[in-house]
Amino acid sequence: MFKWNEFLKRYVWDEETTPYFTAVPKLSREQADSELFFFALMATVLFGIATFASMSGQAPYGVSKLAAIYCFTVVAGAVLVGTVKTVYAAIYTMSAPIAALVALFFLGFPESMALVDELVLLALLLLVTRYMWRVILICHVYSILPSRPSQKRSRRRLF
């Protein structure tokens, strides 16, 4: 029998590999590594798709080489956040949801979007912008985070 509670606890809500509600000063270096890796993976996939959408004209604003270059540099910044944990790359990566908000302000929403979709998109952009402050803070204090071995030995790793 498949147990949803154990599945969610193990892969979505594990305090060792997904410590999203743990305060940054209480994080261990291993927890910070897991969180920054997952952030870098998600940002790289999202902005990699945005890069190809901007180059191929599938984006709502059509073909834009400038947007493709910007999305590619955000991918590079996310990779640096995930590997080197540099604060400057995290700050640059934070500019992405802010740039999306500015673009929505000047270009507007696509005509085919309903009001509910527009509100959900705005809420997601604001949540991602708020989360980026946490990523910047983790990168800022990463060098002084303690390295603690896991209390429980799980059989799996994040990826």
Backbone as a printed PyTorch tensor [residue, N CA C, xyz], in Angstrom:
tensor([[[  0.8460,  -1.1820,   0.0000],
         [  0.0000,   0.0000,   0.0000],
         [  0.8870,   1.2400,   0.0000]],

        [[  0.5550,   2.2010,  -0.8020],
         [  1.3200,   3.4350,  -0.9230],
         [  0.8800,   4.4090,   0.1640]],

        [[  1.8040,   4.8850,   0.9440],
         [  1.4800,   5.7900,   2.0500],
         [  1.9000,   7.2130,   1.6860]],

        [[  0.9030,   8.0630,   1.4290],
         [  1.1620,   9.4310,   1.0010],
         [  1.8950,  10.2370,   2.0620]],

        [[  1.5660,  10.0170,   3.3120],
         [  2.1820,  10.7740,   4.3840],
         [  3.6940,  10.5380,   4.4220]],

        [[  4.1070,   9.2840,   4.3110],
         [  5.5420,   8.9800,   4.3200],
         [  6.2210,   9.5040,   3.0620]],

        [[  5.5300,   9.4180,   1.9270],
         [  6.0950,   9.9260,   0.6790],
         [  6.3470,  11.4290,   0.7740]],

        [[  5.3520,  12.1910,   1.2410],
         [  5.5210,  13.6390,   1.3650],
         [  6.5810,  13.9890,   2.3890]],

        [[  6.5950,  13.2900,   3.5070],
         [  7.5910,  13.5580,   4.5450],
         [  8.9870,  13.2750,   4.0210]],

        [[  9.1120,  12.2330,   3.2370],
         [ 10.4380,  11.8200,   2.7880],
         [ 10.9860,  12.6950,   1.6650]],

        [[ 10.1460,  13.0900,   0.7200],
         [ 10.6440,  13.7930,  -0.4540],
         [ 10.2840,  15.2720,  -0.5150]],

        [[  9.3200,  15.7170,   0.2600],
         [  8.9120,  17.1100,   0.1840],
         [  9.1560,  17.8280,   1.4930]],

        [[  8.9630,  17.1990,   2.6080],
         [  8.9860,  17.8770,   3.8960],
         [ 10.0040,  17.2480,   4.8320]],

        [[ 11.1770,  16.9680,   4.3650],
         [ 12.2200,  16.3850,   5.1910],
         [ 13.0940,  17.5150,   5.7200]],

        [[ 13.3450,  17.5320,   7.0170],
         [ 14.0980,  18.6400,   7.6010],
         [ 15.5770,  18.6240,   7.2230]],

        [[ 16.0750,  17.4940,   6.7680],
         [ 17.4770,  17.4340,   6.3660],
         [ 17.6790,  17.8990,   4.9290]],

        [[ 16.7780,  17.5020,   4.0300],
         [ 17.0000,  17.8080,   2.6180],
         [ 16.1420,  18.9570,   2.1010]],

        [[ 15.0400,  19.2670,   2.7650],
         [ 14.1880,  20.3840,   2.3590],
         [ 13.8560,  21.2350,   3.5810]],

        [[ 14.8100,  21.9970,   4.0820],
         [ 14.6080,  22.7550,   5.3350],
         [ 14.0610,  24.1610,   5.1170]],

        [[ 13.0060,  24.3070,   4.3260],
         [ 12.5480,  25.6370,   3.9280],
         [ 11.9960,  26.4760,   5.0750]],

        [[ 11.5300,  25.8260,   6.1400],
         [ 10.9800,  26.5870,   7.2530],
         [ 11.9100,  26.5890,   8.4590]],

        [[ 13.1490,  26.2000,   8.2520],
         [ 14.1620,  26.2950,   9.2930],
         [ 14.8160,  27.6640,   9.1640]],

        [[ 14.9700,  28.3500,  10.2750],
         [ 15.6000,  29.6740,  10.2370],
         [ 17.0310,  29.5510,   9.7220]],

        [[ 17.4710,  30.5320,   8.9790],
         [ 18.7950,  30.4820,   8.3590],
         [ 19.9220,  30.3210,   9.3840]],

        [[ 19.9110,  31.0100,  10.5260],
         [ 21.0020,  30.7920,  11.4900],
         [ 21.0330,  29.3770,  12.0860]],

        [[ 19.9240,  28.6660,  12.0070],
         [ 19.8670,  27.3100,  12.5540],
         [ 20.1820,  26.2290,  11.5270]],

        [[ 20.4390,  26.6240,  10.2970],
         [ 20.7490,  25.6520,   9.2530],
         [ 22.1440,  25.0710,   9.4500]],

        [[ 22.3070,  23.8470,   9.0260],
         [ 23.6490,  23.2720,   8.9290],
         [ 24.1300,  23.4740,   7.4920]],

        [[ 25.3880,  23.2430,   7.2720],
         [ 25.9360,  23.4160,   5.9260],
         [ 25.3160,  22.4060,   4.9520]],

        [[ 25.0250,  21.2100,   5.4370],
         [ 24.4210,  20.1910,   4.5820],
         [ 22.9940,  20.5860,   4.1910]],

        [[ 22.2500,  21.1620,   5.1240],
         [ 20.9010,  21.6310,   4.8050],
         [ 20.9550,  22.7710,   3.7940]],

        [[ 21.8950,  23.6820,   3.9800],
         [ 22.0410,  24.7950,   3.0410],
         [ 22.4360,  24.2810,   1.6620]],

        [[ 23.3130,  23.2890,   1.6070],
         [ 23.6810,  22.6920,   0.3190],
         [ 22.4650,  22.1200,  -0.3900]],

        [[ 21.6350,  21.3940,   0.3470],
         [ 20.4320,  20.7980,  -0.2520],
         [ 19.4720,  21.8620,  -0.7570]],

        [[ 19.2510,  22.8860,   0.0480],
         [ 18.3060,  23.9270,  -0.3530],
         [ 18.8160,  24.7120,  -1.5490]],

        [[ 20.0840,  25.0810,  -1.5470],
         [ 20.6290,  25.8470,  -2.6690],
         [ 20.7150,  25.0010,  -3.9340]],

        [[ 20.9730,  23.7080,  -3.7840],
         [ 20.9960,  22.8260,  -4.9560],
         [ 19.6190,  22.7460,  -5.5920]],

        [[ 18.5960,  22.5500,  -4.7610],
         [ 17.2440,  22.4620,  -5.3020],
         [ 16.8130,  23.7880,  -5.9250]],

        [[ 17.1680,  24.9090,  -5.2980],
         [ 16.8600,  26.2160,  -5.8770],
         [ 17.5450,  26.3720,  -7.2340]],

        [[ 18.8280,  26.0260,  -7.2950],
         [ 19.5720,  26.1690,  -8.5540],
         [ 18.9890,  25.2730,  -9.6380]],

        [[ 18.5840,  24.0850,  -9.2720],
         [ 17.9950,  23.1690, -10.2460],
         [ 16.6920,  23.7340, -10.8100]],

        [[ 15.8260,  24.2120,  -9.9310],
         [ 14.5370,  24.7540, -10.3920],
         [ 14.7280,  26.0300, -11.2220]],

        [[ 15.5970,  26.9240, -10.7700],
         [ 15.8260,  28.1730, -11.5130],
         [ 16.4740,  27.8980, -12.8580]],

        [[ 17.3810,  26.9460, -12.9090],
         [ 18.0440,  26.6120, -14.1680],
         [ 17.0540,  26.0420, -15.1770]],

        [[ 16.1890,  25.1550, -14.7320],
         [ 15.1890,  24.5820, -15.6360],
         [ 14.2180,  25.6620, -16.1140]],

        [[ 13.7040,  26.4680, -15.1940],
         [ 12.7290,  27.5000, -15.5540],
         [ 13.3110,  28.5170, -16.5250]],

        [[ 14.4850,  29.0430, -16.2230],
         [ 15.0520,  30.0680, -17.0980],
         [ 15.7270,  29.4770, -18.3300]],

        [[ 16.0690,  28.2120, -18.2840],
         [ 16.5160,  27.5410, -19.5160],
         [ 15.3700,  27.4390, -20.5130]],

        [[ 14.1890,  27.0780, -20.0180],
         [ 13.0100,  27.0400, -20.8820],
         [ 12.6780,  28.4380, -21.3840]],

        [[ 12.7900,  29.4390, -20.5040],
         [ 12.5150,  30.8200, -20.9130],
         [ 13.5130,  31.2930, -21.9710]],

        [[ 14.7550,  30.8360, -21.8810],
         [ 15.7570,  31.1910, -22.8940],
         [ 15.3420,  30.6710, -24.2640]],

        [[ 14.9770,  29.3830, -24.3140],
         [ 14.5820,  28.8080, -25.5990],
         [ 13.2540,  29.3710, -26.0980]],

        [[ 12.3460,  29.6950, -25.1870],
         [ 11.0780,  30.3100, -25.6000],
         [ 11.3190,  31.6980, -26.1750]],

        [[ 12.2580,  32.4370, -25.6040],
         [ 12.5640,  33.7760, -26.1230],
         [ 13.2450,  33.7140, -27.4770]],

        [[ 14.0610,  32.7040, -27.6900],
         [ 14.7480,  32.5820, -28.9730],
         [ 13.8250,  32.0790, -30.0770]],

        [[ 12.8600,  31.2300, -29.7230],
         [ 12.0200,  30.6220, -30.7480],
         [ 10.7370,  31.3940, -31.0210]],

        [[ 10.4320,  32.3850, -30.2060],
         [  9.2210,  33.1620, -30.4200],
         [  8.0040,  32.5930, -29.7220]],

        [[  8.1620,  31.5930, -28.8940],
         [  7.0330,  30.9900, -28.1830],
         [  6.6700,  31.7690, -26.9180]],

        [[  7.4550,  32.7390, -26.5440],
         [  7.1590,  33.5670, -25.3740],
         [  6.0250,  34.5300, -25.7320]],

        [[  5.2840,  35.0220, -24.7420],
         [  4.1640,  35.9400, -25.0340],
         [  4.5940,  37.2110, -25.7500]],

        [[  5.8440,  37.6140, -25.5920],
         [  6.3270,  38.8410, -26.2210],
         [  7.0190,  38.5790, -27.5440]],

        [[  7.0180,  37.3540, -28.0160],
         [  7.6160,  37.0220, -29.2980],
         [  9.1150,  36.7660, -29.1830]],

        [[  9.8080,  36.9130, -30.2960],
         [ 11.2460,  36.6880, -30.3270],
         [ 11.9540,  37.8800, -29.6950]],

        [[ 12.8350,  37.6000, -28.7640],
         [ 13.5920,  38.6690, -28.1170],
         [ 14.9780,  38.1320, -27.7620]],

        [[ 15.9660,  38.5870, -28.4970],
         [ 17.3310,  38.1480, -28.2060],
         [ 17.8220,  38.7080, -26.8720]],

        [[ 17.3860,  39.9040, -26.5500],
         [ 17.7700,  40.5060, -25.2760],
         [ 17.2210,  39.6900, -24.1000]],

        [[ 15.9660,  39.2810, -24.1860],
         [ 15.3810,  38.4570, -23.1240],
         [ 16.0600,  37.0960, -23.0580]],

        [[ 16.4340,  36.5360, -24.1940],
         [ 17.1200,  35.2420, -24.2080],
         [ 18.4900,  35.3460, -23.5450]],

        [[ 19.2020,  36.4270, -23.8270],
         [ 20.5180,  36.6240, -23.2010],
         [ 20.3620,  36.8120, -21.6940]],

        [[ 19.3670,  37.6020, -21.2930],
         [ 19.1380,  37.8210, -19.8650],
         [ 18.7860,  36.5090, -19.1670]],

        [[ 17.8850,  35.7360, -19.7470],
         [ 17.5060,  34.4530, -19.1350],
         [ 18.6990,  33.5120, -19.0510]],

        [[ 19.5540,  33.5260, -20.0630],
         [ 20.7440,  32.6760, -20.0230],
         [ 21.7030,  33.1150, -18.9230]],

        [[ 21.8450,  34.4190, -18.7130],
         [ 22.7140,  34.8760, -17.6320],
         [ 22.1200,  34.5600, -16.2580]],

        [[ 20.7990,  34.5290, -16.1600],
         [ 20.1750,  34.1010, -14.9040],
         [ 20.4430,  32.6190, -14.6650]],

        [[ 20.4310,  31.8200, -15.7230],
         [ 20.7950,  30.4050, -15.6000],
         [ 22.2220,  30.2840, -15.0720]],

        [[ 23.1350,  31.0790, -15.6300],
         [ 24.5240,  31.0410, -15.1590],
         [ 24.6210,  31.4710, -13.7050]],

        [[ 23.8610,  32.4940, -13.3190],
         [ 23.8480,  32.9310, -11.9240],
         [ 23.3010,  31.8640, -10.9990]],

        [[ 22.2560,  31.1630, -11.4160],
         [ 21.6910,  30.0900, -10.5910],
         [ 22.6740,  28.9410, -10.4330]],

        [[ 23.4130,  28.6420, -11.4840],
         [ 24.4420,  27.5960, -11.3780],
         [ 25.5220,  28.0180, -10.3870]],

        [[ 25.9160,  29.2830, -10.4190],
         [ 26.9050,  29.7720,  -9.4540],
         [ 26.3730,  29.7360,  -8.0300]],

        [[ 25.0890,  30.0380,  -7.8520],
         [ 24.4980,  29.9600,  -6.5170],
         [ 24.5290,  28.5200,  -6.0200]],

        [[ 24.2130,  27.5800,  -6.8810],
         [ 24.1760,  26.1820,  -6.4810],
         [ 25.5350,  25.5660,  -6.2430]],

        [[ 26.5610,  26.0590,  -6.9140],
         [ 27.8780,  25.4490,  -6.7800],
         [ 28.8170,  26.2430,  -5.8860]],

        [[ 28.9660,  27.5290,  -6.1550],
         [ 29.9430,  28.3500,  -5.4420],
         [ 29.3340,  29.0600,  -4.2370]],

        [[ 28.0050,  29.2400,  -4.2490],
         [ 27.2680,  29.9290,  -3.1720],
         [ 27.7040,  31.3770,  -3.0130]],

        [[ 27.8960,  32.0650,  -4.1100],
         [ 28.3340,  33.4500,  -4.0600],
         [ 27.1390,  34.3890,  -3.9120]],

        [[ 27.2970,  35.4020,  -3.0970],
         [ 26.2210,  36.3440,  -2.8100],
         [ 25.8870,  37.1780,  -4.0410]],

        [[ 26.8780,  37.5500,  -4.8090],
         [ 26.6510,  38.4010,  -5.9740],
         [ 25.8090,  37.6890,  -7.0200]],

        [[ 26.0330,  36.4000,  -7.2040],
         [ 25.1970,  35.6340,  -8.1310],
         [ 23.7750,  35.5240,  -7.6070]],

        [[ 23.6150,  35.3920,  -6.3030],
         [ 22.2730,  35.3280,  -5.7170],
         [ 21.5440,  36.6560,  -5.8960]],

        [[ 22.2520,  37.7460,  -5.7380],
         [ 21.6270,  39.0630,  -5.9330],
         [ 21.2250,  39.2400,  -7.3950]],

        [[ 22.0860,  38.8200,  -8.3070],
         [ 21.7480,  38.9260,  -9.7260],
         [ 20.5610,  38.0280, -10.0700]],

        [[ 20.5270,  36.8360,  -9.5050],
         [ 19.4120,  35.9340,  -9.7600],
         [ 18.1190,  36.5040,  -9.1870]],

        [[ 18.2180,  37.2730,  -8.1090],
         [ 17.0300,  37.9030,  -7.5360],
         [ 16.4370,  38.9440,  -8.4830]],

        [[ 17.2300,  39.4510,  -9.3770],
         [ 16.7060,  40.4370, -10.3100],
         [ 15.6960,  39.8310, -11.2880]],

        [[ 15.6710,  38.5130, -11.4250],
         [ 14.7740,  37.8750, -12.3960],
         [ 13.2930,  38.0690, -12.0600]],

        [[ 12.8210,  37.7430, -10.8360],
         [ 11.3980,  38.0070, -10.5890],
         [ 11.0650,  39.4990, -10.5750]],

        [[ 12.0200,  40.3290, -10.1970],
         [ 11.7820,  41.7680, -10.2340],
         [ 11.6770,  42.2400, -11.6810]],

        [[ 12.5310,  41.6980, -12.5580],
         [ 12.4550,  42.0420, -13.9830],
         [ 11.1360,  41.5590, -14.5800]],

        [[ 10.6490,  40.4090, -14.1330],
         [  9.3570,  39.9140, -14.6270],
         [  8.2300,  40.8330, -14.1730]],

        [[  8.2950,  41.3110, -12.9350],
         [  7.2750,  42.2510, -12.4600],
         [  7.3180,  43.5630, -13.2380]],

        [[  8.5110,  44.0520, -13.5190],
         [  8.6480,  45.2880, -14.2970],
         [  8.1270,  45.0840, -15.7210]],

        [[  8.4450,  43.9310, -16.3040],
         [  7.9580,  43.6490, -17.6550],
         [  6.4340,  43.5590, -17.6800]],

        [[  5.8510,  42.9450, -16.6510],
         [  4.3870,  42.8920, -16.5890],
         [  3.7850,  44.2820, -16.4170]],

        [[  4.4810,  45.1400, -15.6980],
         [  3.9770,  46.4950, -15.4970],
         [  3.9750,  47.2750, -16.8080]],

        [[  5.0510,  47.1400, -17.5920],
         [  5.1550,  47.9090, -18.8270],
         [  4.4630,  47.2400, -20.0080]],

        [[  4.5810,  45.9240, -20.1260],
         [  3.9990,  45.2230, -21.2740],
         [  2.5750,  44.7390, -21.0150]],

        [[  2.2410,  44.5610, -19.7480],
         [  0.9190,  44.0530, -19.4090],
         [  0.8570,  42.5360, -19.5160]],

        [[ -0.2560,  41.9910, -19.0900],
         [ -0.4770,  40.5600, -19.1750],
         [ -0.9090,  40.1860, -20.5840]],

        [[ -0.6710,  38.9510, -20.9890],
         [ -1.2180,  38.5240, -22.2840],
         [ -2.7510,  38.5970, -22.2700]],

        [[ -3.3410,  38.8460, -23.4270],
         [ -4.7910,  39.0270, -23.5010],
         [ -5.5440,  37.7630, -23.1250]],

        [[ -4.9500,  36.6080, -23.3320],
         [ -5.6540,  35.3480, -23.0990],
         [ -5.7060,  34.9450, -21.6210]],

        [[ -5.0380,  35.6860, -20.7400],
         [ -5.0290,  35.3340, -19.3230],
         [ -6.2780,  35.8590, -18.6250]],

        [[ -6.8570,  34.9970, -17.8060],
         [ -8.0060,  35.4080, -16.9990],
         [ -7.4970,  36.1570, -15.7620]],

        [[ -8.4010,  36.8160, -15.0760],
         [ -8.0330,  37.5920, -13.8930],
         [ -7.4350,  36.6950, -12.8180]],

        [[ -7.9960,  35.5150, -12.6440],
         [ -7.4710,  34.5860, -11.6330],
         [ -6.0390,  34.1910, -11.9720]],

        [[ -5.7730,  33.9250, -13.2450],
         [ -4.4140,  33.5840, -13.6660],
         [ -3.4430,  34.7320, -13.4230]],

        [[ -3.8830,  35.9370, -13.6890],
         [ -3.0340,  37.1010, -13.4540],
         [ -2.7020,  37.2520, -11.9740]],

        [[ -3.7050,  37.0510, -11.1180],
         [ -3.4700,  37.1500,  -9.6800],
         [ -2.5520,  36.0400,  -9.1700]],

        [[ -2.7200,  34.8450,  -9.6880],
         [ -1.8410,  33.7330,  -9.2940],
         [ -0.4090,  34.0200,  -9.7430]],

        [[ -0.2410,  34.5200, -10.9530],
         [  1.1010,  34.8520, -11.4440],
         [  1.7430,  35.9420, -10.5910]],

        [[  0.9990,  36.9750, -10.2570],
         [  1.5300,  38.0330,  -9.3940],
         [  1.9030,  37.4970,  -8.0130]],

        [[  1.0680,  36.6460,  -7.4430],
         [  1.3650,  36.0650,  -6.1310],
         [  2.6160,  35.2000,  -6.1870]],

        [[  2.7480,  34.4070,  -7.2360],
         [  3.9510,  33.5780,  -7.3690],
         [  5.2130,  34.4160,  -7.5280]],

        [[  5.1380,  35.4650,  -8.3180],
         [  6.3040,  36.3330,  -8.4900],
         [  6.6880,  37.0130,  -7.1740]],

        [[  5.7020,  37.4330,  -6.4040],
         [  6.0020,  38.0610,  -5.1140],
         [  6.5680,  37.0470,  -4.1210]],

        [[  6.0570,  35.8180,  -4.1360],
         [  6.5960,  34.7760,  -3.2570],
         [  8.0300,  34.4080,  -3.6330]],

        [[  8.3060,  34.3270,  -4.9210],
         [  9.6660,  34.0120,  -5.3600],
         [ 10.6150,  35.1490,  -5.0040]],

        [[ 10.1450,  36.3840,  -5.1500],
         [ 10.9730,  37.5280,  -4.7510],
         [ 11.2840,  37.4820,  -3.2690]],

        [[ 10.2960,  37.1350,  -2.4650],
         [ 10.5160,  37.0110,  -1.0110],
         [ 11.4760,  35.8650,  -0.6980]],

        [[ 11.3260,  34.7470,  -1.4020],
         [ 12.1980,  33.6000,  -1.1660],
         [ 13.6470,  33.9150,  -1.5490]],

        [[ 13.8270,  34.7810,  -2.5360],
         [ 15.1900,  35.1280,  -2.9630],
         [ 15.9690,  35.8100,  -1.8440]],

        [[ 15.2840,  36.5270,  -0.9490],
         [ 15.9850,  37.1140,   0.1980],
         [ 16.5920,  36.0120,   1.0580]],

        [[ 15.8700,  34.8970,   1.2110],
         [ 16.3970,  33.7630,   1.9760],
         [ 17.6140,  33.1680,   1.2780]],

        [[ 17.5590,  33.0410,  -0.0330],
         [ 18.6970,  32.4960,  -0.7740],
         [ 19.9170,  33.4030,  -0.6220]],

        [[ 19.7140,  34.7030,  -0.7060],
         [ 20.8250,  35.6460,  -0.5210],
         [ 21.3980,  35.5280,   0.8780]],

        [[ 20.5470,  35.4250,   1.8700],
         [ 21.0090,  35.3050,   3.2520],
         [ 21.7740,  33.9930,   3.4710]],

        [[ 21.2970,  32.9040,   2.8880],
         [ 22.0160,  31.6310,   3.0110],
         [ 23.3940,  31.7380,   2.3740]],

        [[ 23.4670,  32.3400,   1.1950],
         [ 24.7720,  32.5090,   0.5410],
         [ 25.6870,  33.4050,   1.3660]],

        [[ 25.0970,  34.4020,   2.0100],
         [ 25.8910,  35.3380,   2.8160],
         [ 26.5110,  34.6610,   4.0420]],

        [[ 25.7700,  33.7870,   4.7080],
         [ 26.2680,  33.1580,   5.9360],
         [ 26.7940,  31.7460,   5.7040]],

        [[ 26.8680,  31.3060,   4.4640],
         [ 27.2510,  29.9200,   4.1800],
         [ 28.6150,  29.5530,   4.7720]],

        [[ 29.5610,  30.4470,   4.7060],
         [ 30.9170,  30.1270,   5.1710],
         [ 31.0040,  29.9290,   6.6760]],

        [[ 30.0310,  30.4490,   7.4280],
         [ 30.0860,  30.2890,   8.8840],
         [ 29.0650,  29.2740,   9.4020]],

        [[ 28.3390,  28.6340,   8.5060],
         [ 27.3770,  27.6240,   8.9500],
         [ 28.1260,  26.4010,   9.4740]],

        [[ 27.6350,  25.8070,  10.5510],
         [ 28.3060,  24.6160,  11.0850],
         [ 28.0110,  23.3920,  10.2230]],

        [[ 28.9490,  22.4970,  10.2000],
         [ 28.7530,  21.2420,   9.4830],
         [ 28.3610,  20.1860,  10.5010]],

        [[ 27.1190,  19.7500,  10.4180],
         [ 26.6120,  18.7450,  11.3500],
         [ 26.1990,  17.5200,  10.5720]],

        [[ 26.6140,  16.3520,  11.0440],
         [ 26.1230,  15.1420,  10.3760],
         [ 24.6360,  14.9520,  10.6870]],

        [[ 23.9710,  14.2580,   9.8290],
         [ 22.5460,  14.0180,   9.9920],
         [ 22.2780,  13.1660,  11.2260]],

        [[ 21.2020,  13.5000,  11.9580],
         [ 20.8350,  12.7200,  13.1330],
         [ 20.3380,  11.3370,  12.7310]],

        [[ 19.5690,  11.2850,  11.6800],
         [ 19.0690,  10.0040,  11.2030],
         [ 19.7060,   9.7060,   9.8570]],

        [[ 20.1250,   8.4960,   9.6990],
         [ 20.7350,   8.1000,   8.4340],
         [ 19.6470,   7.6100,   7.5000]],

        [[ 19.3530,   8.3600,   6.4880],
         [ 18.3730,   7.9100,   5.5180],
         [ 19.0910,   7.1730,   4.4010]],

        [[ 18.3550,   6.3370,   3.7180],
         [ 18.9490,   5.5380,   2.6600],
         [ 19.0440,   6.3100,   1.3550]],

        [[ 18.4600,   7.4540,   1.2770],
         [ 18.4450,   8.1950,   0.0190],
         [ 19.1880,   9.5190,   0.1550]],

        [[ 19.5320,  10.0420,  -0.9860],
         [ 20.0650,  11.3830,  -1.0770],
         [ 19.0960,  12.1950,  -1.9080]],

        [[ 19.2670,  13.4970,  -1.9400],
         [ 18.3110,  14.3500,  -2.6570],
         [ 18.2400,  13.9760,  -4.1200]],

        [[ 19.3890,  13.8560,  -4.7960],
         [ 19.4130,  13.4250,  -6.2040],
         [ 20.6350,  12.5930,  -6.4320]]])
